[in-house]
């Protein structure tokens, strides 16, 4: 940019080349406003913050890389290297802070107006190559034993770093061809995209079927095993419904009714099996008698009356049998009955 500023400049009619350049003739500086304090040894430059700082005026954080218009001043020398100091104004308040160079340590030092944010670490922990200090270099030159020990440590460090360097070489060989590397990456991306799309469709189908509006996590092998175990331990719905129905039917209607220590689906099945066997025996006996002499042997005027008598006998016998069975089981369990309706049933 500087070389283009010299072109297409306007030279007034009274310009005298003997006075020197155009800036000398006009009495101006090439940097214009940036050199307004040049007579004080100050020049305005664009300064970039070398690290993170805290402003002492407003206590705000100023990040590394923020640029300011700073006043540059030469304040001393470090051997043959000049030391410069920069003074700038905070863009968030009216505070000014000053920073100077430190050529001896290759760093910047805050003079006033700010505080450095400490984010330092040991470069050896990051496996960085740290140059030797002047003291160690002098000791390596003067002390042969120290030089030998230092060489042994260097050889050991090189042996430890050799596997990592070989892995880096292999990785560079894999990604050496840009076209092949791009093809492999795109193939892997397509495969993962298809799998993600299929899982998304399955999740949406499951959410629509269950009427849920939640975010599903990816399925794992442990989830599949737990689901299989729960499926094996699950009770069929029809069996559970039958058991609930039988419990409701066996539950006494009145608080003072008989309460037994047994019940449920197994007891109901046992009673039903006994009732069915007794029904079959009575019906077979009645059919065999009625088949020989329907009017004489049965002792009834017609078949309907005989059927009514048999049904009444069957009802009485089944109720009495179930009552006796209940009494036996209750006595064996050591429980007493609150009420007994067998006598009233027999009288009916």
C-alpha positions, 0 to 999 in steps of 0.5 A: 500500500505504501508504494501506491501512495506515491503515485498520482500525487498533486504537485502545486505550480510553486513546487521546487524540486531543490527543496527535496520531496513533496513532504518536505516541501509541504512540511508534512510527514509520510504517516500523516496523523500517525506522526503527529507526536513524532517530535516527542519520539512517539509514533502511532501504530496498530498494536495487537494484544499478545495475550489475554488481560484484565483491564484494571479500570473496568475489570473487563476481559480483553482477549488475545488478538484485539487491536488498538491504536497504540503510542510506540516509544523507545525506552531502552536497549537490550544489548543491540535490541531496542526495547519499545513501550506501547500505550493504548486506551481501553475500548470499554472505559477511559483507562490506559494501560502500557505494555513493553517488550522483553527481548531477553525472555521473548515476551511482553510485560505489562507496565501498568493499567492491566493484569495478565491472565495466567494461562501458562504451562510447561512445554515439555508436558505437551511434548514440545521441543524446548531449546536449551538455555545458555547455562546448559549449552555452556555446561555441555561445552565444558563438562564431558560427563554432563555431555555424555549423560545428556546424549544418553537421555537424548537417545532414550527420548528418541527411542520412545518417540520412534513408534509415534513417528512411525504412526505419523508416517503411516497416517501420511501414507494413507491420506497422501492421495487427496482423491482416495481420501475423499472417496473413503470419507464420502463412502463412510459418510453415506453408510452412516447416513443410511444407518441413521435414516433407518434408525430414525424411521424405526423410531418414528414408527415406534413413537407413532404406534405408542402415541409418544412424543419423546426422544429415543436413545440409540439401541444397545445390546444390553437393551436387547437382552433386558427386553428379551428377559422381560418378555420371558417373564411377562404374564399373558394378558388373558391369564391375568384377566381370568385370575382377576375375574376369579378373585372378584367372583370368589370375594365375599359380598358381605364383610361378615361372610366366610373368608377362607385362606385359599382362592384364586385361579387354581382353586377355581379350576379345581372346583370347576373340574370337580363340578364337571366330573359330578355333572357327567356322572349324574347325567350318565346315570339318569340317561341309563335309567331313563333309557330302560323305562322312561315312565316306570323306573324314573317314577315321574310323569314326564322327562321335564319333571325328572330333569328338574329334580335331577338339576335340584339334586345336582345343585344341592350336592355340589354346594354341599361338596364345595362347603365340605371341601372348604371346611376341610381346607380351612381346618387343615390351615388352622383357620376358623370360618366366620359363616356357614350357609350349608344348612340353609342351602340344604333346607332349600 
